[in-house]
Amino acid sequence: MRFQNLLVTLLLLISSPSMVFGFTSMEGKSWPELVGKTGEEAEEKIKNDHPSLSVSIVPEGSMMTMDYRTDRVRIMVGEDGKVNAAPKVG
């Protein structure tokens, strides 16, 4: 029994989260293909692909918190309402 516990512990230490828990991290995920689309189109695409993410459209130059969150995507749009930078998790 001790050997099995040790083996499970070692596997957990060396395995990636996706192998252990069946999911992959959203950290670093971005959507460069949405640059030039409207903010609403980008929001719909991201929400359809990943419903668990909190997605918001933010006008360029707006004040916002600088905390990093792996459950959030901010879509930066210009005055024309078009995405001007690849939306990314954070």
Secondary structure, 3 states (H helix, E strand, C coil): CHHHHHHHHHHHHHCCHHHHHCCCCCCCCECHHHCCCEHHHHHHHHHHHCCCCEEEEEECCCCCCCCCCCCEEEEEECCCCEECCCCEEC
